[in-house]
Amino acid sequence: MDAVRIGLQVLLVIAGLFLTLLILLHKGKGGGVSDMFGGGLSTSMSSSSVAERNLTRITIMMALIWATAVVGIGLIDRFNT
């Protein structure tokens, strides 16, 4: 079980870092703190490009991998005696 736990922990760290990078790549939607610092000045935010949709899909998949790793580590901790 230790090898599985270590594997899940490595997966969790890698997925967390990659998920952070993917989230930072997204365009700002405005209406928040980003407007204070000039984030609301970008043009034509209503149309979503193919790249933005693919980035969203990859982000969702990475979030699911991250959540699965968290649940897996939790289950190993719970049932490890």
Secondary structure as GFF3:
##gff-version 3
##sequence-region A 1 81
A	DSSP	alpha_helix	2	25	.	.	.	ID=ss1
A	DSSP	alpha_helix	33	36	.	.	.	ID=ss2
A	DSSP	three_ten_helix	39	41	.	.	.	ID=ss3
A	DSSP	alpha_helix	50	79	.	.	.	ID=ss4
###
